[in-house]
């Protein structure tokens, strides 16, 4: 695959995007000129790796990127504007600007357009990420040529480390809750007060809750994959030194 390299300018393209009021043309000049932008491009909206790892990861770390000089984070895919807009909505990815490269013009210009006909996808983008300053590629992470859908170097952590190796990645917090649960509200308040962003997961089924946490009560808090416990355990964790090891 012959693709653009570090030091090259990005292709000049006009994208057809969709807003609440209708169609809107967005040019690469508007997106990139005089700005520092992180771009991650992926094979398709609603696909597994893109939905469970890449988009949520960049969305979660967006405040850290901005604190390190990034003006905007752009997710690009060879999908139409309606699909990209709906995907962003269902993923609650408000920190990301989704750009539909519906005709594949930008992706082809980058040298990243690949044939996915064996999957019934047609032409799609290879997975990659890049840091663009004033329209020029400064960093470029292209997934290796392997069968399937490799996801090894275009992740947000790798990109952030290239920008600032000392940047602190915030803890990943998942909060299992149930509607009407007062202790859940207490846990959410404690996390907000402590400055911890979190993903709330509504788990009305007791069996599902028990399978995930070994307990039948809500809330249940997980930080960086470690089970902390309920609201009391969370407050103790926030007040003590244990948070440094999570």
Secondary structure, 3 states (H helix, E strand, C coil): CCCCCCCCECCCCEEEEEECCEEEEEEHHHHHCCCEEEEEEECCCCCHHHHHHHHHHHHHHHHHHHHCCCCEEEEEECCCHHHHHHHHHHHCCCCCEEEECCCCHHHHHHCCEEECHHHCCCEEECCEEEEEECCEEEEEEECCCCCCCCCCCCCHHHHHHHHCCCCCCCCCEEEEECCCCHHHHHHHHHHHHHCCCCEEEECCCHHHHHHHHCCCCCCEEEECCEEEECHHHHHHHHHCHHHHHC
